[in-house]
Amino acid sequence: MSADISHQEKGKRPTQPSGQRLFTMEENDLLVDPFAFARNLTLLPVASSKLDLADRPTAKIRSHFSDFEVSEQLAFEPSGEGEHLFLLIEKNRCNSEWVANQLQQQFALRSQDVGYAGKKDRHSLSRQWFSLHLPGREVSLDNLDNEFFRVVSASRHNKKLRKGAIAFNHFKIKMNEVSGKVAPSALERIKNQGFPNYFGYQRFGWNGQNLQNAMRWFNQETRVRSRNKRSIYLSAARSYLFNLLLAQRINQDNWCQAIAGDCLNLTGSRSYFCATEIDSQTSERLLTGDLHPSGWMAGRQASESTLAAALIEENLFSQFPTWLAALARLKVDSARRPLRVIPTDVCLALDSEQTQTLSFKLPSGSYATALLAELFDFSDESLNSTHQTGGSDE
């Protein structure tokens, strides 16, 4: 049978499969302690086996911002000529939006004249590209460097840098006060099978404030006029819902396997197709990492999942009627996100008895901390920092 879904089969709703445990959380639970879930991931299950989970060593990350390095690789090379000046900038203790604002002010540009491909965490040593629309303008970069960022290289290009134009992000993370060694089987599983594509706690703001603000906005208790804040709150709310859906699929042990009615994402793209039956060819493509099950990023359009996959989504999202109504009212478009991500070039180095360095590459939009949670019972020291520099958390 073909894996493509027919129009006649859209909308079918099966009964609840027996023997499956559902992961649930009601929208009002956020009012109790939104950051308990966002900060520690304690309410979100990991995919590690019970044996690997019990053997996870404890560790600390980001004792210093330079312990967490990330370098951005664009999906293309700047052409060397054009109206846009591309700057590769190394930043620390500041977020991407703050750097973009500094560049806008420095060169007297409009906000839309500054572009970047993705956000990089404030508590890191990050290298990423920015674009400045400077047609016919030759500018000096001599006085641009400061204590928070510096220009590594510059080039011209004929188009603005757009969100998502990233081939991969290369991470190098130093783990401190490590209590033991990672189980080799856990590391191999991540290399071959991947890990759950959770949104990281950075997405939800300091102390979960983005989720709290989204809840008040959705309940029409406050108005949000800032376009940037609206985007941040919407992203936090939709990411929260996606994480709950992924957690449910992990509990059912089908987060990296396709079930009837799943929308399957083609690796390295936003393309997907819906499958009513998982044939041997589809199973093989899932095994090799060419396809990934995907989850609904809630919005005004209905999810395209059907059958068993749709039932799982409906049982969860029906607990959030206020949120779904708000997303429809605000005309937020639905999307799909892979439930898993397979890293490349994974390497774990034992630097000393209590220090290890983990390096790997991830596609744009995936979180390194979600990978770390599979291997380490870690604490993020940056969350205890009261020193806020260069914008709020991303």
C-alpha positions as YAML, in Angstrom:
chain: A
units: angstrom
residues:
- id: 1
  name: MET
  ca: [0.00, 0.00, 0.00]
- id: 2
  name: SER
  ca: [1.23, 3.51, -0.77]
- id: 3
  name: ALA
  ca: [2.35, 5.64, 2.16]
- id: 4
  name: ASP
  ca: [0.56, 8.67, 0.74]
- id: 5
  name: ILE
  ca: [-2.67, 9.67, 2.40]
- id: 6
  name: SER
  ca: [-5.83, 9.98, 0.35]
- id: 7
  name: HIS
  ca: [-8.31, 12.80, 0.70]
- id: 8
  name: GLN
  ca: [-11.01, 10.31, 1.70]
- id: 9
  name: GLU
  ca: [-8.93, 9.12, 4.64]
- id: 10
  name: LYS
  ca: [-8.33, 12.58, 6.09]
- id: 11
  name: GLY
  ca: [-10.18, 13.11, 9.33]
- id: 12
  name: LYS
  ca: [-10.55, 9.46, 10.38]
- id: 13
  name: ARG
  ca: [-10.34, 9.08, 14.15]
- id: 14
  name: PRO
  ca: [-9.63, 5.68, 15.69]
- id: 15
  name: THR
  ca: [-10.35, 4.59, 19.22]
- id: 16
  name: GLN
  ca: [-7.70, 4.82, 21.94]
- id: 17
  name: PRO
  ca: [-5.16, 1.99, 21.65]
- id: 18
  name: SER
  ca: [-5.02, -0.11, 24.80]
- id: 19
  name: GLY
  ca: [-2.03, -0.32, 27.10]
- id: 20
  name: GLN
  ca: [-0.62, 3.12, 26.26]
- id: 21
  name: ARG
  ca: [0.19, 5.68, 28.92]
- id: 22
  name: LEU
  ca: [-0.54, 9.28, 27.98]
- id: 23
  name: PHE
  ca: [1.66, 12.17, 29.09]
- id: 24
  name: THR
  ca: [-0.67, 15.02, 30.03]
- id: 25
  name: MET
  ca: [-0.50, 18.47, 31.54]
- id: 26
  name: GLU
  ca: [-3.32, 20.98, 31.68]
- id: 27
  name: GLU
  ca: [-2.79, 24.58, 30.67]
- id: 28
  name: ASN
  ca: [-3.52, 25.88, 34.16]
- id: 29
  name: ASP
  ca: [-0.64, 23.81, 35.57]
- id: 30
  name: LEU
  ca: [1.65, 26.48, 34.17]
- id: 31
  name: LEU
  ca: [0.39, 28.92, 36.78]
- id: 32
  name: VAL
  ca: [1.87, 26.74, 39.53]
- id: 33
  name: ASP
  ca: [5.50, 26.48, 38.40]
- id: 34
  name: PRO
  ca: [6.10, 26.91, 34.68]
- id: 35
  name: PHE
  ca: [9.86, 26.77, 34.99]
- id: 36
  name: ALA
  ca: [9.93, 23.39, 36.76]
- id: 37
  name: PHE
  ca: [9.35, 21.77, 33.39]
- id: 38
  name: ALA
  ca: [11.19, 24.33, 31.26]
- id: 39
  name: ARG
  ca: [14.32, 24.67, 33.38]
- id: 40
  name: ASN
  ca: [15.07, 21.17, 34.61]
- id: 41
  name: LEU
  ca: [13.19, 19.03, 32.07]
- id: 42
  name: THR
  ca: [12.28, 16.96, 35.14]
- id: 43
  name: LEU
  ca: [8.74, 16.40, 33.87]
- id: 44
  name: LEU
  ca: [9.92, 15.42, 30.40]
- id: 45
  name: PRO
  ca: [11.00, 11.82, 29.85]
- id: 46
  name: VAL
  ca: [14.26, 11.08, 28.08]
- id: 47
  name: ALA
  ca: [14.70, 8.31, 25.53]
- id: 48
  name: SER
  ca: [17.65, 6.65, 27.30]
- id: 49
  name: SER
  ca: [17.13, 3.06, 28.33]
- id: 50
  name: LYS
  ca: [16.56, 2.42, 32.03]
- id: 51
  name: LEU
  ca: [20.11, 1.09, 32.31]
- id: 52
  name: ASP
  ca: [21.68, 4.07, 30.56]
- id: 53
  name: LEU
  ca: [19.46, 6.46, 32.51]
- id: 54
  name: ALA
  ca: [20.60, 5.01, 35.83]
- id: 55
  name: ASP
  ca: [24.25, 5.26, 34.75]
- id: 56
  name: ARG
  ca: [24.15, 8.90, 33.61]
- id: 57
  name: PRO
  ca: [26.99, 10.79, 35.30]
- id: 58
  name: THR
  ca: [26.27, 14.11, 36.96]
- id: 59
  name: ALA
  ca: [27.95, 17.19, 35.55]
- id: 60
  name: LYS
  ca: [27.85, 20.97, 35.39]
- id: 61
  name: ILE
  ca: [27.76, 23.04, 32.22]
- id: 62
  name: ARG
  ca: [28.44, 26.73, 31.58]
- id: 63
  name: SER
  ca: [30.46, 27.32, 34.72]
- id: 64
  name: HIS
  ca: [32.00, 29.90, 32.39]
- id: 65
  name: PHE
  ca: [30.45, 31.16, 29.15]
- id: 66
  name: SER
  ca: [33.46, 29.92, 27.14]
- id: 67
  name: ASP
  ca: [32.71, 26.34, 28.25]
- id: 68
  name: PHE
  ca: [29.81, 26.38, 25.77]
- id: 69
  name: GLU
  ca: [31.02, 27.05, 22.21]
- id: 70
  name: VAL
  ca: [28.86, 27.08, 19.10]
- id: 71
  name: SER
  ca: [29.88, 27.94, 15.54]
- id: 72
  name: GLU
  ca: [27.42, 28.52, 12.74]
- id: 73
  name: GLN
  ca: [27.96, 27.11, 9.24]
- id: 74
  name: LEU
  ca: [25.79, 28.76, 6.59]
- id: 75
  name: ALA
  ca: [24.08, 26.72, 3.90]
- id: 76
  name: PHE
  ca: [25.91, 28.82, 1.28]
- id: 77
  name: GLU
  ca: [29.06, 30.88, 0.86]
- id: 78
  name: PRO
  ca: [28.80, 34.69, 0.52]
- id: 79
  name: SER
  ca: [29.46, 35.57, -3.11]
- id: 80
  name: GLY
  ca: [31.93, 38.38, -2.35]
- id: 81
  name: GLU
  ca: [29.87, 41.12, -3.97]
- id: 82
  name: GLY
  ca: [26.43, 42.68, -3.54]
- id: 83
  name: GLU
  ca: [24.42, 45.19, -1.51]
- id: 84
  name: HIS
  ca: [24.67, 43.28, 1.76]
- id: 85
  name: LEU
  ca: [27.71, 43.20, 4.02]
- id: 86
  name: PHE
  ca: [28.04, 39.85, 5.81]
- id: 87
  name: LEU
  ca: [29.86, 39.85, 9.15]
- id: 88
  name: LEU
  ca: [30.99, 36.73, 10.99]
- id: 89
  name: ILE
  ca: [30.84, 37.84, 14.62]
- id: 90
  name: GLU
  ca: [32.11, 36.11, 17.74]
- id: 91
  name: LYS
  ca: [29.96, 37.09, 20.71]
- id: 92
  name: ASN
  ca: [29.80, 36.32, 24.43]
- id: 93
  name: ARG
  ca: [27.37, 37.13, 27.25]
- id: 94
  name: CYS
  ca: [24.88, 38.69, 24.83]
- id: 95
  name: ASN
  ca: [22.14, 37.34, 22.61]
- id: 96
  name: SER
  ca: [21.78, 37.58, 18.85]
- id: 97
  name: GLU
  ca: [19.03, 40.18, 18.87]
- id: 98
  name: TRP
  ca: [21.09, 42.48, 21.08]
- id: 99
  name: VAL
  ca: [24.03, 42.26, 18.65]
- id: 100
  name: ALA
  ca: [21.68, 42.96, 15.74]
- id: 101
  name: ASN
  ca: [20.40, 46.07, 17.54]
- id: 102
  name: GLN
  ca: [23.96, 47.27, 18.16]
- id: 103
  name: LEU
  ca: [24.80, 46.87, 14.47]
- id: 104
  name: GLN
  ca: [21.62, 48.67, 13.48]
- id: 105
  name: GLN
  ca: [22.51, 51.65, 15.65]
- id: 106
  name: GLN
  ca: [26.17, 51.68, 14.65]
- id: 107
  name: PHE
  ca: [25.38, 51.94, 10.94]
- id: 108
  name: ALA
  ca: [22.11, 53.94, 11.22]
- id: 109
  name: LEU
  ca: [19.99, 51.19, 9.63]
- id: 110
  name: ARG
  ca: [16.38, 50.13, 9.91]
- id: 111
  name: SER
  ca: [15.69, 46.91, 11.81]
- id: 112
  name: GLN
  ca: [14.70, 45.16, 8.57]
- id: 113
  name: ASP
  ca: [18.13, 46.01, 7.10]
- id: 114
  name: VAL
  ca: [19.86, 43.67, 9.57]
- id: 115
  name: GLY
  ca: [19.56, 39.92, 9.16]
- id: 116
  name: TYR
  ca: [20.79, 36.78, 10.91]
- id: 117
  name: ALA
  ca: [20.13, 33.10, 10.30]
- id: 118
  name: GLY
  ca: [19.54, 31.86, 13.84]
- id: 119
  name: LYS
  ca: [19.64, 32.76, 17.51]
- id: 120
  name: LYS
  ca: [22.61, 31.77, 19.64]
- id: 121
  name: ASP
  ca: [22.48, 31.46, 23.40]
- id: 122
  name: ARG
  ca: [23.60, 34.41, 25.49]
- id: 123
  name: HIS
  ca: [25.61, 32.20, 27.88]
- id: 124
  name: SER
  ca: [28.05, 30.95, 25.27]
- id: 125
  name: LEU
  ca: [30.99, 31.78, 23.06]
- id: 126
  name: SER
  ca: [29.22, 31.91, 19.70]
- id: 127
  name: ARG
  ca: [30.26, 32.60, 16.12]
- id: 128
  name: GLN
  ca: [27.45, 33.56, 13.77]
- id: 129
  name: TRP
  ca: [26.77, 35.60, 10.64]
- id: 130
  name: PHE
  ca: [24.89, 38.89, 10.39]
- id: 131
  name: SER
  ca: [23.99, 40.79, 7.21]
- id: 132
  name: LEU
  ca: [23.75, 44.59, 6.82]
- id: 133
  name: HIS
  ca: [22.01, 46.22, 3.87]
- id: 134
  name: LEU
  ca: [24.61, 48.78, 2.78]
- id: 135
  name: PRO
  ca: [24.15, 49.39, -0.95]
- id: 136
  name: GLY
  ca: [26.92, 51.59, -2.29]
- id: 137
  name: ARG
  ca: [28.30, 52.21, 1.20]
- id: 138
  name: GLU
  ca: [31.83, 51.37, 2.24]
- id: 139
  name: VAL
  ca: [32.06, 51.33, 6.01]
- id: 140
  name: SER
  ca: [34.87, 51.00, 8.50]
- id: 141
  name: LEU
  ca: [34.83, 48.10, 10.95]
- id: 142
  name: ASP
  ca: [37.81, 49.36, 12.95]
- id: 143
  name: ASN
  ca: [35.85, 50.57, 15.99]
- id: 144
  name: LEU
  ca: [33.13, 47.94, 15.98]
- id: 145
  name: ASP
  ca: [34.71, 45.42, 18.35]
- id: 146
  name: ASN
  ca: [33.89, 45.63, 22.07]
- id: 147
  name: GLU
  ca: [33.96, 43.43, 25.16]
- id: 148
  name: PHE
  ca: [30.87, 41.50, 24.03]
- id: 149
  name: PHE
  ca: [31.56, 40.85, 20.35]
- id: 150
  name: ARG
  ca: [34.19, 41.13, 17.66]
- id: 151
  name: VAL
  ca: [34.25, 40.81, 13.87]
- id: 152
  name: VAL
  ca: [36.03, 37.65, 12.71]
- id: 153
  name: SER
  ca: [35.58, 38.17, 8.95]
- id: 154
  name: ALA
  ca: [33.52, 40.16, 6.45]
- id: 155
  name: SER
  ca: [32.25, 39.57, 2.92]
- id: 156
  name: ARG
  ca: [29.64, 40.92, 0.52]
- id: 157
  name: HIS
  ca: [26.57, 39.11, -0.80]
- id: 158
  name: ASN
  ca: [23.64, 39.93, -3.08]
- id: 159
  name: LYS
  ca: [20.86, 38.85, -0.70]
- id: 160
  name: LYS
  ca: [19.89, 39.44, 2.91]
- id: 161
  name: LEU
  ca: [20.65, 36.67, 5.40]
- id: 162
  name: ARG
  ca: [17.39, 34.91, 6.22]
- id: 163
  name: LYS
  ca: [16.32, 32.85, 9.24]
- id: 164
  name: GLY
  ca: [17.11, 29.18, 8.89]
- id: 165
  name: ALA
  ca: [19.84, 29.53, 6.22]
- id: 166
  name: ILE
  ca: [22.15, 27.30, 8.26]
- id: 167
  name: ALA
  ca: [23.72, 24.01, 7.22]
- id: 168
  name: PHE
  ca: [24.53, 23.09, 10.83]
- id: 169
  name: ASN
  ca: [25.73, 24.42, 14.18]
- id: 170
  name: HIS
  ca: [28.95, 22.97, 15.56]
- id: 171
  name: PHE
  ca: [28.95, 22.63, 19.37]
- id: 172
  name: LYS
  ca: [31.88, 22.11, 21.71]
- id: 173
  name: ILE
  ca: [30.76, 21.82, 25.32]
- id: 174
  name: LYS
  ca: [32.99, 21.44, 28.35]
- id: 175
  name: MET
  ca: [31.41, 19.39, 31.15]
- id: 176
  name: ASN
  ca: [32.78, 20.14, 34.62]
- id: 177
  name: GLU
  ca: [32.66, 18.18, 37.91]
- id: 178
  name: VAL
  ca: [31.71, 15.02, 36.02]
- id: 179
  name: SER
  ca: [30.99, 12.09, 38.35]
- id: 180
  name: GLY
  ca: [31.76, 9.24, 35.96]
- id: 181
  name: LYS
  ca: [31.77, 8.06, 32.36]
- id: 182
  name: VAL
  ca: [28.97, 8.04, 29.81]
- id: 183
  name: ALA
  ca: [27.81, 4.53, 28.91]
- id: 184
  name: PRO
  ca: [29.24, 3.66, 25.46]
- id: 185
  name: SER
  ca: [25.87, 2.19, 24.47]
- id: 186
  name: ALA
  ca: [24.14, 5.51, 25.18]
- id: 187
  name: LEU
  ca: [26.58, 7.41, 22.98]
- id: 188
  name: GLU
  ca: [26.26, 4.88, 20.15]
- id: 189
  name: ARG
  ca: [22.47, 4.98, 20.35]
- id: 190
  name: ILE
  ca: [22.47, 8.75, 19.89]
- id: 191
  name: LYS
  ca: [24.90, 8.50, 16.97]
- id: 192
  name: ASN
  ca: [22.70, 5.94, 15.19]
- id: 193
  name: GLN
  ca: [19.16, 6.61, 16.38]
- id: 194
  name: GLY
  ca: [19.31, 10.25, 17.38]
- id: 195
  name: PHE
  ca: [17.70, 11.94, 20.37]
- id: 196
  name: PRO
  ca: [14.33, 13.62, 21.10]
- id: 197
  name: ASN
  ca: [14.11, 16.99, 19.36]
- id: 198
  name: TYR
  ca: [12.88, 18.89, 22.43]
- id: 199
  name: PHE
  ca: [12.94, 22.65, 22.52]
- id: 200
  name: GLY
  ca: [15.46, 23.63, 25.20]
- id: 201
  name: TYR
  ca: [14.58, 25.48, 28.37]
- id: 202
  name: GLN
  ca: [16.21, 28.58, 26.86]
- id: 203
  name: ARG
  ca: [13.11, 28.89, 24.68]
- id: 204
  name: PHE
  ca: [10.86, 29.61, 27.65]
- id: 205
  name: GLY
  ca: [12.67, 32.60, 29.11]
- id: 206
  name: TRP
  ca: [14.24, 33.41, 32.41]
- id: 207
  name: ASN
  ca: [12.27, 31.68, 35.15]
- id: 208
  name: GLY
  ca: [9.67, 30.64, 32.57]
- id: 209
  name: GLN
  ca: [8.54, 34.21, 32.05]
- id: 210
  name: ASN
  ca: [7.78, 33.76, 28.34]
- id: 211
  name: LEU
  ca: [5.28, 31.02, 29.14]
- id: 212
  name: GLN
  ca: [3.71, 33.04, 31.93]
- id: 213
  name: ASN
  ca: [3.37, 36.06, 29.65]
- id: 214
  name: ALA
  ca: [1.91, 33.91, 26.88]
- id: 215
  name: MET
  ca: [-0.70, 32.53, 29.27]
- id: 216
  name: ARG
  ca: [-1.77, 36.01, 30.41]
- id: 217
  name: TRP
  ca: [-1.91, 37.21, 26.80]
- id: 218
  name: PHE
  ca: [-3.94, 34.22, 25.65]
- id: 219
  name: ASN
  ca: [-6.36, 34.78, 28.53]
- id: 220
  name: GLN
  ca: [-6.64, 38.41, 27.38]
- id: 221
  name: GLU
  ca: [-5.43, 39.61, 30.77]
- id: 222
  name: THR
  ca: [-2.84, 41.83, 29.10]
- id: 223
  name: ARG
  ca: [-2.02, 43.32, 25.73]
- id: 224
  name: VAL
  ca: [1.24, 42.70, 23.90]
- id: 225
  name: ARG
  ca: [2.01, 45.45, 21.40]
- id: 226
  name: SER
  ca: [5.68, 44.71, 20.71]
- id: 227
  name: ARG
  ca: [6.06, 42.60, 17.59]
- id: 228
  name: ASN
  ca: [9.20, 41.00, 18.96]
- id: 229
  name: LYS
  ca: [7.56, 40.07, 22.28]
- id: 230
  name: ARG
  ca: [4.54, 38.65, 20.49]
- id: 231
  name: SER
  ca: [6.84, 36.43, 18.46]
- id: 232
  name: ILE
  ca: [8.75, 35.28, 21.56]
- id: 233
  name: TYR
  ca: [5.59, 34.44, 23.52]
- id: 234
  name: LEU
  ca: [4.00, 32.60, 20.62]
- id: 235
  name: SER
  ca: [7.17, 30.59, 20.07]
- id: 236
  name: ALA
  ca: [7.37, 29.67, 23.75]
- id: 237
  name: ALA
  ca: [3.76, 28.49, 23.88]
- id: 238
  name: ARG
  ca: [3.96, 26.41, 20.71]
- id: 239
  name: SER
  ca: [7.31, 24.94, 21.79]
- id: 240
  name: TYR
  ca: [5.81, 23.96, 25.13]
- id: 241
  name: LEU
  ca: [2.95, 22.12, 23.42]
- id: 242
  name: PHE
  ca: [5.36, 20.36, 21.06]
- id: 243
  name: ASN
  ca: [7.51, 19.22, 23.99]
- id: 244
  name: LEU
  ca: [4.48, 17.70, 25.69]
- id: 245
  name: LEU
  ca: [3.56, 15.87, 22.48]
- id: 246
  name: LEU
  ca: [7.09, 14.53, 22.09]
- id: 247
  name: ALA
  ca: [7.12, 13.45, 25.74]
- id: 248
  name: GLN
  ca: [3.95, 11.48, 25.13]
- id: 249
  name: ARG
  ca: [5.47, 9.74, 22.11]
- id: 250
  name: ILE
  ca: [8.54, 8.85, 24.20]
- id: 251
  name: ASN
  ca: [6.33, 7.34, 26.89]
- id: 252
  name: GLN
  ca: [4.67, 5.25, 24.20]
- id: 253
  name: ASP
  ca: [8.09, 4.28, 22.79]
- id: 254
  name: ASN
  ca: [7.30, 5.48, 19.28]
- id: 255
  name: TRP
  ca: [9.09, 8.83, 19.17]
- id: 256
  name: CYS
  ca: [11.58, 7.63, 16.54]
- id: 257
  name: GLN
  ca: [9.23, 5.16, 14.88]
- id: 258
  name: ALA
  ca: [6.35, 5.92, 12.54]
- id: 259
  name: ILE
  ca: [2.80, 4.99, 13.43]
- id: 260
  name: ALA
  ca: [-0.28, 4.99, 11.21]
- id: 261
  name: GLY
  ca: [-1.26, 8.52, 10.19]
- id: 262
  name: ASP
  ca: [2.12, 10.09, 10.96]
- id: 263
  name: CYS
  ca: [3.44, 12.98, 8.90]
- id: 264
  name: LEU
  ca: [6.99, 11.98, 7.99]
- id: 265
  name: ASN
  ca: [9.64, 14.65, 7.56]
- id: 266
  name: LEU
  ca: [12.40, 14.34, 4.97]
- id: 267
  name: THR
  ca: [15.76, 14.95, 6.62]
- id: 268
  name: GLY
  ca: [17.39, 18.28, 5.86]
- id: 269
  name: SER
  ca: [14.17, 19.86, 4.59]
- id: 270
  name: ARG
  ca: [10.76, 21.09, 5.67]
- id: 271
  name: SER
  ca: [9.01, 18.70, 3.30]
- id: 272
  name: TYR
  ca: [6.83, 15.91, 4.67]
- id: 273
  name: PHE
  ca: [4.18, 13.45, 3.61]
- id: 274
  name: CYS
  ca: [1.49, 11.65, 5.57]
- id: 275
  name: ALA
  ca: [1.47, 7.85, 5.81]
- id: 276
  name: THR
  ca: [-1.58, 5.69, 6.54]
- id: 277
  name: GLU
  ca: [0.50, 2.52, 6.52]
- id: 278
  name: ILE
  ca: [4.18, 2.07, 7.28]
- id: 279
  name: ASP
  ca: [5.60, -0.27, 4.64]
- id: 280
  name: SER
  ca: [9.06, -1.88, 4.58]
- id: 281
  name: GLN
  ca: [10.55, 0.87, 2.42]
- id: 282
  name: THR
  ca: [9.35, 3.58, 4.78]
- id: 283
  name: SER
  ca: [10.65, 1.63, 7.78]
- id: 284
  name: GLU
  ca: [14.06, 1.34, 6.13]
- id: 285
  name: ARG
  ca: [14.18, 5.07, 5.44]
- id: 286
  name: LEU
  ca: [13.31, 5.74, 9.10]
- id: 287
  name: LEU
  ca: [16.07, 3.39, 10.20]
- id: 288
  name: THR
  ca: [18.69, 5.10, 8.04]
- id: 289
  name: GLY
  ca: [17.63, 8.58, 9.16]
- id: 290
  name: ASP
  ca: [16.25, 9.68, 5.80]
- id: 291
  name: LEU
  ca: [12.79, 10.15, 7.36]
- id: 292
  name: HIS
  ca: [11.64, 11.26, 10.80]
- id: 293
  name: PRO
  ca: [8.23, 11.24, 12.50]
- id: 294
  name: SER
  ca: [7.03, 14.80, 13.03]
- id: 295
  name: GLY
  ca: [4.83, 16.59, 15.53]
- id: 296
  name: TRP
  ca: [2.33, 19.40, 15.10]
- id: 297
  name: MET
  ca: [3.44, 22.96, 15.82]
- id: 298
  name: ALA
  ca: [0.01, 24.26, 16.74]
- id: 299
  name: GLY
  ca: [-1.60, 27.02, 14.71]
- id: 300
  name: ARG
  ca: [-4.77, 28.02, 12.93]
- id: 301
  name: GLN
  ca: [-4.66, 25.18, 10.37]
- id: 302
  name: ALA
  ca: [-5.62, 21.71, 11.61]
- id: 303
  name: SER
  ca: [-2.95, 19.08, 11.95]
- id: 304
  name: GLU
  ca: [-2.59, 16.84, 8.92]
- id: 305
  name: SER
  ca: [-2.02, 13.72, 11.00]
- id: 306
  name: THR
  ca: [-4.68, 11.01, 10.87]
- id: 307
  name: LEU
  ca: [-5.47, 7.66, 12.47]
- id: 308
  name: ALA
  ca: [-3.37, 6.73, 15.54]
- id: 309
  name: ALA
  ca: [-1.07, 9.75, 15.22]
- id: 310
  name: ALA
  ca: [-4.02, 12.13, 15.15]
- id: 311
  name: LEU
  ca: [-5.55, 10.50, 18.21]
- id: 312
  name: ILE
  ca: [-2.41, 11.11, 20.26]
- id: 313
  name: GLU
  ca: [-2.35, 14.77, 19.21]
- id: 314
  name: GLU
  ca: [-6.05, 15.31, 19.87]
- id: 315
  name: ASN
  ca: [-5.95, 13.75, 23.34]
- id: 316
  name: LEU
  ca: [-3.17, 16.13, 24.29]
- id: 317
  name: PHE
  ca: [-4.11, 19.37, 22.57]
- id: 318
  name: SER
  ca: [-7.74, 19.14, 23.68]
- id: 319
  name: GLN
  ca: [-6.44, 20.04, 27.15]
- id: 320
  name: PHE
  ca: [-5.40, 23.48, 25.85]
- id: 321
  name: PRO
  ca: [-8.54, 25.04, 24.34]
- id: 322
  name: THR
  ca: [-7.59, 28.58, 25.38]
- id: 323
  name: TRP
  ca: [-4.22, 28.31, 23.69]
- id: 324
  name: LEU
  ca: [-5.56, 26.82, 20.47]
- id: 325
  name: ALA
  ca: [-8.24, 29.50, 20.27]
- id: 326
  name: ALA
  ca: [-5.64, 32.22, 20.79]
- id: 327
  name: LEU
  ca: [-3.33, 30.83, 18.12]
- id: 328
  name: ALA
  ca: [-6.24, 30.75, 15.66]
- id: 329
  name: ARG
  ca: [-7.32, 34.27, 16.64]
- id: 330
  name: LEU
  ca: [-3.78, 35.56, 16.15]
- id: 331
  name: LYS
  ca: [-3.56, 33.82, 12.75]
- id: 332
  name: VAL
  ca: [-0.47, 31.78, 13.58]
- id: 333
  name: ASP
  ca: [0.29, 29.29, 10.82]
- id: 334
  name: SER
  ca: [0.68, 25.63, 11.74]
- id: 335
  name: ALA
  ca: [3.89, 23.76, 10.97]
- id: 336
  name: ARG
  ca: [5.58, 20.41, 11.53]
- id: 337
  name: ARG
  ca: [8.79, 19.66, 13.48]
- id: 338
  name: PRO
  ca: [10.74, 16.37, 13.47]
- id: 339
  name: LEU
  ca: [10.36, 14.41, 16.70]
- id: 340
  name: ARG
  ca: [13.99, 13.39, 16.60]
- id: 341
  name: VAL
  ca: [17.33, 14.70, 15.38]
- id: 342
  name: ILE
  ca: [20.44, 12.71, 14.52]
- id: 343
  name: PRO
  ca: [23.69, 14.56, 15.32]
- id: 344
  name: THR
  ca: [26.86, 14.18, 13.26]
- id: 345
  name: ASP
  ca: [30.56, 14.15, 14.15]
- id: 346
  name: VAL
  ca: [29.83, 13.21, 17.77]
- id: 347
  name: CYS
  ca: [32.98, 13.00, 19.88]
- id: 348
  name: LEU
  ca: [33.38, 12.72, 23.66]
- id: 349
  name: ALA
  ca: [36.86, 13.47, 25.03]
- id: 350
  name: LEU
  ca: [37.97, 12.73, 28.60]
- id: 351
  name: ASP
  ca: [40.03, 15.79, 29.47]
- id: 352
  name: SER
  ca: [40.65, 14.85, 33.09]
- id: 353
  name: GLU
  ca: [39.07, 12.83, 35.88]
- id: 354
  name: GLN
  ca: [36.27, 15.37, 36.30]
- id: 355
  name: THR
  ca: [36.26, 17.19, 32.97]
- id: 356
  name: GLN
  ca: [34.92, 15.98, 29.62]
- id: 357
  name: THR
  ca: [34.33, 17.76, 26.32]
- id: 358
  name: LEU
  ca: [31.49, 16.78, 24.02]
- id: 359
  name: SER
  ca: [31.46, 18.04, 20.43]
- id: 360
  name: PHE
  ca: [28.86, 17.46, 17.70]
- id: 361
  name: LYS
  ca: [26.93, 19.09, 14.87]
- id: 362
  name: LEU
  ca: [23.19, 19.77, 14.83]
- id: 363
  name: PRO
  ca: [20.82, 21.20, 12.23]
- id: 364
  name: SER
  ca: [19.36, 24.64, 12.80]
- id: 365
  name: GLY
  ca: [16.60, 24.75, 15.41]
- id: 366
  name: SER
  ca: [17.78, 21.80, 17.50]
- id: 367
  name: TYR
  ca: [19.04, 22.23, 21.06]
- id: 368
  name: ALA
  ca: [22.34, 20.93, 22.39]
- id: 369
  name: THR
  ca: [20.93, 20.73, 25.92]
- id: 370
  name: ALA
  ca: [18.35, 18.17, 24.72]
- id: 371
  name: LEU
  ca: [21.22, 15.94, 23.61]
- id: 372
  name: LEU
  ca: [23.11, 16.48, 26.88]
- id: 373
  name: ALA
  ca: [20.06, 15.40, 28.89]
- id: 374
  name: GLU
  ca: [20.30, 11.95, 27.30]
- id: 375
  name: LEU
  ca: [23.89, 11.47, 28.44]
- id: 376
  name: PHE
  ca: [24.33, 13.50, 31.63]
- id: 377
  name: ASP
  ca: [22.30, 14.42, 34.69]
- id: 378
  name: PHE
  ca: [23.55, 17.97, 34.34]
- id: 379
  name: SER
  ca: [22.95, 21.33, 35.95]
- id: 380
  name: ASP
  ca: [23.28, 24.55, 33.99]
- id: 381
  name: GLU
  ca: [25.22, 27.06, 36.06]
- id: 382
  name: SER
  ca: [24.07, 29.97, 33.89]
- id: 383
  name: LEU
  ca: [20.55, 29.55, 35.26]
- id: 384
  name: ASN
  ca: [21.82, 30.61, 38.68]
- id: 385
  name: SER
  ca: [23.41, 33.76, 37.32]
- id: 386
  name: THR
  ca: [21.83, 37.04, 38.34]
- id: 387
  name: HIS
  ca: [24.02, 39.08, 35.99]
- id: 388
  name: GLN
  ca: [21.98, 39.95, 32.89]
- id: 389
  name: THR
  ca: [24.06, 41.37, 30.04]
- id: 390
  name: GLY
  ca: [23.24, 41.91, 26.42]
- id: 391
  name: GLY
  ca: [19.55, 41.07, 26.41]
- id: 392
  name: SER
  ca: [17.39, 38.40, 27.98]
- id: 393
  name: ASP
  ca: [17.71, 34.65, 27.47]
- id: 394
  name: GLU
  ca: [16.82, 33.14, 24.12]
...
